């Protein structure tokens, strides 16, 4: 235990921040900007100006100045790799550095904030949450139908008794202490969610950096490299963290759920026993912005990884061209010589030629532009458990259907698949087709040729999706499914 703790503290950027002499300045300034104000990215000039104003106030009347260095020097120091409290980067299309906080800063700021004494510490709501989580896990994993039915009957009996009490005029109200208890837990969980988004984004960046290092030092075949890269990308998406993030982000994209959350939050904020937290007023929009930034980061990293692979392929192809030209030069030099005695013995009647371009290259999945603007068509009450009732789509069944069609035709489009097997589960099944990951299938997206797909949902309403053309093919026939645009590789800059 001692050695593990020592190694953890030695490698922790948050622990180094807590031990530095300027910890009050760093936590006070960066915590206010990136945590309290929830700023996800800020230009270097703006952040320098704000730090300059703060240093002027802190140094006023101090001889010598308490913080004598220029503000830009402090920011550059905090962004150094050995510090790890700020991330300094250049956004696409900008020549001005921008800054963002790291998960280490949020952890250190949260730890210091937890040291403050609290006048009220609620425990009842957390106990209720623990019991409810245990109940969900216990009965959610139960396979016996009788046990599940018994639990559902118990819940129905509780609701029936509560309805009867309300009809008799006995309405159970939460007292002021219970309201403050639950509001305190709500505020803490909302802040933790924002911190989690930044850590998820950092995990994606770490995965991308690991893949680049692996590609740069790879000595095996290109096929093995692509298998390794695609496997790692699928692993992060199919992990518990990836599934939870995508389920939460899908929940945020629902306009009806956003409106319901806004109404409930406004109703709670107006309770007389609650001292409203101003950060919670628009917290769901902060969640949505943070989630979109994480998604944008993943899309940008995928595009950069594709260009990195293209550069590697171009260098290999140039070497092949140089070898071919050398062979041509040798052939021209030997053209006038007698080569009748030149030959060799082969075991087979002809050599087996495997061309480099017969091997499929890595094709990153194209990003989809989703129109999430939904209009609520009525005022019906929604069940808050909708998030937990996720639709299960059997991807093995879908992959089997596509494999059957691909065996008949080496390349088949999504349109032909939907004609042969119409959608049964609506949008969820449609999205599952786009995310199929199978060793016997390759999914190719053609952004230059968008297509519309139409189906009817469970209410009979027509749904139309406009996305890039989707084609399924056997791994060895991916080139046949790709459109040729006549582009050629250029020298890397």
C-alpha positions as CSV (number, residue, x, y, z in Angstrom):
1,X,0.0,0.0,0.0
2,X,2.8,2.4,0.9
3,X,4.7,1.9,-2.4
4,X,1.5,2.2,-4.4
5,X,0.5,5.4,-2.8
6,X,4.0,6.8,-3.2
7,X,4.0,6.0,-6.9
8,X,0.5,7.4,-7.4
9,X,1.4,10.7,-5.7
10,X,4.7,11.0,-7.6
11,X,2.9,10.7,-10.9
12,X,-0.2,12.8,-10.1
13,X,-0.3,16.3,-11.6
14,X,-3.1,17.2,-9.1
15,X,-0.9,16.3,-6.1
16,X,1.9,18.4,-7.6
17,X,-0.5,21.3,-7.9
18,X,-1.5,21.0,-4.3
19,X,2.1,21.1,-3.1
20,X,3.3,24.0,-5.2
21,X,3.9,27.4,-3.5
22,X,1.5,29.2,-5.9
23,X,-1.4,26.8,-5.4
24,X,-3.8,29.5,-4.1
25,X,-3.1,31.6,-7.2
26,X,-3.5,28.7,-9.6
27,X,-6.5,27.1,-8.0
28,X,-8.2,30.5,-7.4
29,X,-7.7,31.8,-10.9
30,X,-8.0,28.7,-13.1
31,X,-10.7,27.2,-10.9
32,X,-12.8,30.3,-11.3
33,X,-12.4,30.4,-15.1
34,X,-12.6,26.7,-16.0
35,X,-14.7,25.2,-13.2
36,X,-17.0,27.9,-11.7
37,X,-17.6,29.6,-15.1
38,X,-17.3,26.3,-17.0
39,X,-15.2,27.8,-19.8
40,X,-14.1,24.9,-22.1
41,X,-11.6,26.8,-24.3
42,X,-10.3,30.4,-24.2
43,X,-7.9,32.4,-26.3
44,X,-4.5,33.0,-24.9
45,X,-4.9,36.8,-25.1
46,X,-8.1,36.8,-23.1
47,X,-6.8,34.5,-20.4
48,X,-3.6,36.6,-20.2
49,X,-5.6,39.8,-19.8
50,X,-7.7,38.3,-17.0
51,X,-4.6,37.0,-15.2
52,X,-2.9,40.4,-15.6
53,X,-5.9,42.1,-13.8
54,X,-5.7,39.6,-11.0
55,X,-2.0,39.9,-10.5
56,X,-2.3,43.7,-10.4
57,X,-4.8,43.4,-7.5
58,X,-2.7,40.9,-5.6
59,X,0.6,42.8,-6.1
60,X,-0.8,46.2,-5.1
61,X,0.9,47.5,-2.0
62,X,3.3,44.5,-1.9
63,X,7.1,45.3,-1.8
64,X,8.6,43.3,-3.4
65,X,5.6,42.1,-5.6
66,X,4.2,38.8,-4.4
67,X,3.9,37.5,-8.0
68,X,6.6,39.4,-10.0
69,X,6.5,37.4,-13.3
70,X,4.5,38.5,-16.3
71,X,1.1,36.7,-16.7
72,X,2.1,35.0,-20.0
73,X,5.1,33.4,-18.2
74,X,2.8,31.9,-15.5
75,X,0.4,30.5,-18.2
76,X,3.3,28.9,-20.2
77,X,4.7,27.3,-17.0
78,X,1.4,25.9,-16.0
79,X,1.0,24.4,-19.5
80,X,4.4,22.6,-19.5
81,X,4.2,18.8,-19.7
82,X,5.9,18.4,-16.3
83,X,3.2,20.5,-14.7
84,X,0.1,19.3,-16.6
85,X,-2.5,21.8,-15.2
86,X,-3.3,23.6,-18.5
87,X,-3.5,22.3,-22.1
88,X,-2.1,24.8,-24.6
89,X,-3.1,24.1,-28.3
90,X,-3.8,25.8,-31.6
91,X,-7.3,25.2,-32.9
92,X,-7.8,24.4,-36.6
93,X,-7.6,27.6,-38.6
94,X,-6.2,29.8,-35.9
95,X,-2.6,31.0,-35.2
96,X,-3.4,32.1,-31.6
97,X,-2.8,29.6,-28.8
98,X,-5.8,28.6,-26.8
99,X,-6.0,27.1,-23.3
100,X,-8.2,24.5,-21.6
101,X,-8.0,23.0,-18.1
102,X,-6.9,19.4,-17.5
103,X,-8.6,16.8,-15.4
104,X,-5.8,17.2,-12.8
105,X,-6.8,20.8,-12.2
106,X,-10.5,19.9,-11.7
107,X,-9.5,17.1,-9.2
108,X,-7.3,19.5,-7.2
109,X,-9.9,22.2,-7.2
110,X,-12.6,19.8,-6.2
111,X,-10.5,18.4,-3.3
112,X,-9.8,21.9,-2.0
113,X,-13.4,22.9,-2.3
114,X,-14.4,19.8,-0.3
115,X,-12.1,21.0,2.6
116,X,-14.5,23.8,3.4
117,X,-16.9,23.2,6.3
118,X,-20.6,22.8,5.4
119,X,-23.4,24.1,7.6
120,X,-25.7,21.4,6.3
121,X,-24.7,17.8,5.3
122,X,-27.5,15.7,3.9
123,X,-27.4,11.9,4.1
124,X,-31.0,10.8,3.5
125,X,-31.0,11.4,-0.2
126,X,-27.7,9.6,-0.7
127,X,-29.0,6.6,1.3
128,X,-32.1,6.6,-0.9
129,X,-30.0,6.7,-4.0
130,X,-27.9,3.8,-2.7
131,X,-30.9,1.7,-2.0
132,X,-32.5,2.5,-5.4
133,X,-29.2,1.6,-7.2
134,X,-29.1,-1.7,-5.3
135,X,-32.7,-2.5,-6.2
136,X,-32.1,-1.7,-9.9
137,X,-29.0,-3.9,-10.1
138,X,-30.6,-6.8,-8.1
139,X,-33.8,-7.0,-10.1
140,X,-32.3,-5.7,-13.4
141,X,-30.1,-8.8,-13.5
142,X,-32.8,-11.2,-12.4
143,X,-33.7,-13.8,-15.0
144,X,-36.6,-15.4,-13.2
145,X,-39.8,-13.9,-14.6
146,X,-41.7,-14.7,-11.3
147,X,-39.3,-12.7,-9.3
148,X,-39.5,-9.8,-11.7
149,X,-43.3,-9.9,-11.6
150,X,-43.3,-9.9,-7.8
151,X,-41.2,-6.8,-7.8
152,X,-43.4,-5.1,-10.3
153,X,-46.5,-6.0,-8.2
154,X,-44.8,-4.6,-5.1
155,X,-44.2,-1.3,-6.9
156,X,-47.8,-1.2,-8.1
157,X,-49.1,-1.8,-4.6
158,X,-47.0,1.1,-3.3
159,X,-48.3,3.4,-6.0
160,X,-51.9,2.3,-5.4
161,X,-51.6,3.0,-1.7
162,X,-50.1,6.4,-2.4
163,X,-53.0,7.2,-4.8
164,X,-55.5,6.2,-2.2
165,X,-53.8,8.4,0.5
166,X,-53.9,11.4,-1.9
167,X,-57.6,10.8,-2.7
168,X,-58.3,10.9,1.1
169,X,-56.4,14.2,1.3
170,X,-53.2,12.8,3.0
171,X,-50.5,14.3,0.8
172,X,-47.0,13.5,2.0
173,X,-44.7,16.6,1.5
174,X,-41.0,16.8,1.7
175,X,-39.9,19.0,4.6
176,X,-37.4,21.8,4.3
177,X,-34.5,19.6,5.4
178,X,-35.3,16.9,2.9
179,X,-35.5,19.5,0.1
180,X,-32.1,21.0,1.0
181,X,-30.7,17.5,1.3
182,X,-31.7,16.5,-2.2
183,X,-30.8,19.9,-3.7
184,X,-27.3,19.6,-2.3
185,X,-26.9,16.2,-3.9
186,X,-28.3,17.5,-7.2
187,X,-25.7,20.3,-7.2
188,X,-22.8,18.0,-6.5
189,X,-23.7,15.5,-9.1
190,X,-24.2,18.2,-11.8
191,X,-20.7,19.5,-11.1
192,X,-19.2,16.0,-11.2
193,X,-20.8,15.4,-14.6
194,X,-19.1,18.5,-16.1
195,X,-15.7,17.3,-14.7
196,X,-16.3,13.8,-16.1
197,X,-16.8,15.2,-19.7
198,X,-13.3,16.8,-19.5
199,X,-11.8,13.5,-18.3
200,X,-13.5,11.5,-21.0
201,X,-12.1,13.9,-23.6
202,X,-8.6,13.5,-22.1
203,X,-8.9,9.7,-22.3
204,X,-9.7,9.9,-26.0
205,X,-6.6,12.1,-26.6
206,X,-4.5,9.7,-24.7
207,X,-5.8,6.8,-26.9
208,X,-5.0,8.8,-30.0
209,X,-1.5,9.6,-28.9
210,X,-0.9,5.9,-28.1
211,X,-2.1,4.9,-31.6
212,X,0.2,7.4,-33.3
213,X,3.2,6.1,-31.3
214,X,2.2,2.6,-32.3
215,X,1.9,3.5,-36.0
216,X,5.2,5.3,-36.0
217,X,7.1,2.3,-34.6
218,X,5.2,-0.5,-36.4
219,X,7.3,-3.1,-38.1
220,X,4.7,-5.7,-39.0
221,X,2.3,-5.9,-42.0
222,X,-0.1,-3.1,-42.8
223,X,-3.1,-5.4,-42.3
224,X,-2.0,-6.3,-38.8
225,X,-1.6,-2.6,-38.1
226,X,-5.0,-1.7,-39.3
227,X,-6.5,-4.6,-37.3
228,X,-4.8,-3.3,-34.2
229,X,-5.9,0.3,-34.8
230,X,-9.5,-0.5,-35.5
231,X,-9.6,-2.9,-32.6
232,X,-8.4,-0.1,-30.2
233,X,-10.9,2.4,-31.6
234,X,-13.8,-0.1,-31.2
235,X,-12.6,-1.0,-27.7
236,X,-13.0,2.5,-26.4
237,X,-16.4,2.9,-28.0
238,X,-17.6,-0.5,-26.7
239,X,-16.2,0.0,-23.2
240,X,-18.4,0.8,-20.2
241,X,-17.3,4.4,-20.3
242,X,-18.0,4.7,-24.0
243,X,-21.5,3.1,-23.7
244,X,-22.4,5.3,-20.7
245,X,-21.2,8.5,-22.5
246,X,-23.1,7.8,-25.7
247,X,-26.3,6.9,-23.7
248,X,-26.1,10.1,-21.7
249,X,-25.4,12.2,-24.9
250,X,-28.4,10.6,-26.7
251,X,-30.5,11.6,-23.7
252,X,-29.3,15.2,-24.0
253,X,-30.2,15.4,-27.7
254,X,-33.9,14.9,-27.0
255,X,-35.8,18.2,-27.1
256,X,-38.6,16.9,-25.1
257,X,-36.3,15.7,-22.3
258,X,-34.5,19.0,-22.3
259,X,-37.8,20.9,-21.9
260,X,-38.9,18.5,-19.1
261,X,-35.5,19.0,-17.4
262,X,-35.8,22.8,-17.7
263,X,-39.3,22.8,-16.3
264,X,-38.4,20.6,-13.3
265,X,-35.3,22.6,-12.6
266,X,-37.2,25.9,-12.7
267,X,-39.8,24.5,-10.3
268,X,-37.2,23.3,-7.9
269,X,-35.2,26.5,-8.0
270,X,-38.3,28.4,-7.0
271,X,-38.9,26.5,-3.8
272,X,-38.8,28.8,-0.8
273,X,-36.6,26.5,1.3
274,X,-33.9,26.3,-1.4
275,X,-31.0,28.7,-1.8
276,X,-30.7,28.5,-5.6
277,X,-27.3,27.7,-7.1
278,X,-26.8,30.0,-10.1
279,X,-24.6,27.4,-11.8
280,X,-27.6,25.0,-12.1
281,X,-29.8,27.4,-14.0
282,X,-28.4,26.4,-17.3
283,X,-26.5,23.3,-16.3
284,X,-28.1,21.0,-18.9
285,X,-27.0,23.4,-21.7
286,X,-23.5,23.2,-20.2
287,X,-23.7,19.4,-20.3
288,X,-24.8,19.6,-24.0
289,X,-21.9,22.0,-24.9
290,X,-19.4,19.8,-23.1
291,X,-20.7,16.6,-24.7
292,X,-20.6,18.2,-28.2
293,X,-17.0,19.4,-27.6
294,X,-16.1,15.8,-26.6
295,X,-17.7,14.5,-29.8
296,X,-16.0,17.1,-31.9
297,X,-12.7,16.1,-30.3
298,X,-13.2,12.5,-31.3
299,X,-14.2,13.5,-34.9
300,X,-11.1,15.7,-35.2
301,X,-8.8,13.0,-33.8
302,X,-10.2,10.5,-36.3
303,X,-9.6,12.9,-39.2
304,X,-6.0,13.6,-38.0
305,X,-5.4,9.9,-37.6
306,X,-6.6,9.2,-41.2
307,X,-4.3,11.9,-42.6
308,X,-1.4,10.4,-40.6
309,X,-2.1,7.0,-42.1
310,X,-2.4,8.5,-45.6
311,X,1.1,10.0,-45.2
312,X,2.5,6.7,-44.1
313,X,0.9,5.0,-47.2
314,X,2.2,7.7,-49.5
315,X,5.8,7.2,-48.3
316,X,5.5,3.5,-48.8
317,X,4.1,4.0,-52.3
318,X,6.8,6.4,-53.3
319,X,9.4,3.8,-52.3
320,X,7.7,1.2,-54.5
321,X,7.8,3.7,-57.5
322,X,11.5,4.3,-56.9
323,X,12.1,0.5,-57.0
324,X,10.1,0.1,-60.2
325,X,12.0,3.0,-61.9
326,X,15.3,1.3,-60.9
327,X,14.1,-1.9,-62.5
328,X,13.2,-0.1,-65.7
329,X,16.7,1.6,-65.8
330,X,18.4,-1.8,-65.3
331,X,16.2,-3.3,-68.1
332,X,17.1,-0.5,-70.5
333,X,20.8,-1.0,-69.7
334,X,20.6,-4.7,-70.4
335,X,18.4,-4.3,-73.6
336,X,21.3,-4.8,-76.0
337,X,22.9,-7.8,-74.2
338,X,22.3,-11.5,-74.9
339,X,20.1,-12.9,-72.1
340,X,19.2,-16.2,-73.6
341,X,21.0,-18.1,-70.9
342,X,19.3,-16.1,-68.1
343,X,16.6,-18.0,-66.2
344,X,15.6,-19.7,-63.0
345,X,13.6,-22.7,-61.8
346,X,10.3,-22.2,-60.1
347,X,8.3,-24.7,-58.2
348,X,5.0,-23.3,-59.5
349,X,4.1,-22.6,-63.1
350,X,3.7,-18.8,-62.4
351,X,4.6,-16.5,-59.5
352,X,1.9,-15.4,-57.2
353,X,1.7,-11.6,-57.3
354,X,0.2,-9.7,-54.4
355,X,-0.1,-6.1,-55.2
356,X,0.1,-3.5,-52.4
357,X,-3.1,-1.8,-53.6
358,X,-5.1,-5.0,-53.2
359,X,-4.9,-4.6,-49.4
360,X,-7.7,-2.3,-48.0
361,X,-6.5,0.9,-46.4
362,X,-8.0,2.2,-43.2
363,X,-11.2,4.1,-43.8
364,X,-12.3,6.2,-40.8
365,X,-16.0,6.3,-40.2
366,X,-17.5,9.6,-41.5
367,X,-19.1,11.9,-39.0
368,X,-22.9,12.1,-39.2
369,X,-24.7,15.4,-39.2
370,X,-27.8,14.9,-37.0
371,X,-30.7,17.4,-36.8
372,X,-31.7,17.1,-33.1
373,X,-34.2,19.9,-33.2
374,X,-37.5,18.1,-32.2
375,X,-40.9,19.6,-31.7
376,X,-43.0,18.3,-28.9
377,X,-46.5,17.6,-30.3
378,X,-48.3,17.4,-27.1
379,X,-48.0,18.1,-23.4
380,X,-48.2,14.5,-22.1
381,X,-46.2,13.6,-19.1
382,X,-43.1,11.6,-19.7
383,X,-41.8,8.7,-17.7
384,X,-38.4,9.7,-16.1
385,X,-37.2,6.1,-16.5
386,X,-37.1,6.5,-20.3
387,X,-33.3,6.8,-20.1
388,X,-32.9,3.4,-18.5
389,X,-35.3,1.7,-20.9
390,X,-32.8,1.5,-23.7
391,X,-33.8,-0.3,-26.9
392,X,-31.8,-3.5,-27.5
393,X,-30.8,-4.1,-31.1
394,X,-29.3,-7.5,-32.0
395,X,-26.3,-6.5,-34.0
396,X,-25.3,-10.1,-34.6
397,X,-28.7,-10.6,-36.5
398,X,-28.0,-7.5,-38.6
399,X,-24.5,-8.5,-39.4
400,X,-25.7,-12.0,-40.4
401,X,-28.3,-10.4,-42.8
402,X,-25.6,-8.2,-44.4
403,X,-23.1,-11.1,-44.7
404,X,-25.8,-13.2,-46.5
405,X,-26.3,-10.4,-49.1
406,X,-22.6,-9.8,-49.4
407,X,-22.0,-13.5,-50.2
408,X,-24.3,-13.1,-53.2
409,X,-22.8,-9.7,-54.3
410,X,-19.4,-8.7,-53.1
411,X,-20.6,-5.1,-52.6
412,X,-24.1,-4.2,-51.4
413,X,-25.5,-0.8,-50.4
414,X,-27.6,0.0,-47.4
415,X,-30.6,0.6,-49.6
416,X,-30.5,-3.0,-50.9
417,X,-30.2,-4.2,-47.3
418,X,-33.2,-2.3,-46.1
419,X,-35.3,-3.5,-49.1
420,X,-34.4,-7.1,-48.3
421,X,-34.8,-6.6,-44.5
422,X,-37.1,-3.7,-43.7
423,X,-36.5,-1.9,-40.4
424,X,-38.3,-3.4,-37.4
425,X,-37.0,-1.2,-34.6
426,X,-36.9,2.2,-36.3
427,X,-34.0,4.6,-35.7
428,X,-32.2,2.4,-33.2
429,X,-31.9,-0.4,-35.8
430,X,-30.9,2.1,-38.6
431,X,-28.1,3.5,-36.4
432,X,-27.0,-0.1,-35.6
433,X,-26.4,-0.7,-39.3
434,X,-24.1,2.3,-39.5
435,X,-22.0,1.1,-36.5
436,X,-21.6,-2.6,-37.5
437,X,-18.1,-3.9,-36.6
438,X,-17.4,-7.3,-37.9
439,X,-14.3,-9.0,-39.2
440,X,-16.1,-10.3,-42.3
441,X,-17.6,-6.9,-43.2
442,X,-16.3,-3.5,-44.1
443,X,-18.5,-0.4,-43.9
444,X,-17.7,2.4,-46.4
445,X,-19.2,6.0,-46.2
446,X,-19.2,8.1,-49.3
447,X,-19.7,11.8,-48.1
448,X,-19.7,13.0,-51.7
449,X,-22.9,11.1,-52.5
450,X,-25.5,11.6,-49.8
451,X,-28.7,9.6,-49.9
452,X,-32.0,9.7,-48.1
453,X,-33.5,6.7,-46.3
454,X,-37.2,6.6,-45.3
455,X,-39.2,4.4,-43.0
456,X,-42.2,4.5,-40.7
457,X,-41.9,4.5,-36.9
458,X,-44.2,2.7,-34.5
459,X,-46.8,5.5,-34.7
460,X,-46.9,5.4,-38.5
461,X,-45.1,8.7,-38.9
462,X,-42.7,8.9,-41.9
463,X,-39.0,9.3,-40.8
464,X,-36.4,10.5,-43.3
465,X,-32.6,10.3,-42.7
466,X,-30.1,12.0,-45.0
467,X,-26.6,10.6,-44.6
468,X,-23.6,9.8,-46.8
469,X,-24.0,6.7,-49.1
470,X,-23.3,3.6,-47.1
471,X,-21.9,0.5,-48.7
472,X,-21.1,-3.0,-47.2
473,X,-18.4,-5.1,-48.7
474,X,-16.1,-8.1,-48.0
475,X,-12.8,-6.9,-46.5
476,X,-10.9,-7.8,-49.7
477,X,-13.3,-5.8,-51.9
478,X,-13.3,-2.5,-50.0
479,X,-11.5,-0.8,-53.0
480,X,-14.5,-1.7,-55.2
481,X,-16.9,0.1,-52.9
482,X,-14.8,3.3,-52.8
483,X,-15.5,6.2,-55.2
484,X,-12.5,7.3,-57.2
485,X,-12.1,11.1,-57.1
486,X,-8.9,11.3,-59.0
487,X,-6.9,12.7,-56.1
488,X,-3.2,12.1,-55.8
489,X,-0.9,12.2,-52.8
490,X,1.3,15.3,-52.4
491,X,4.5,15.7,-50.6
492,X,3.9,16.3,-46.9
493,X,4.5,19.8,-45.7
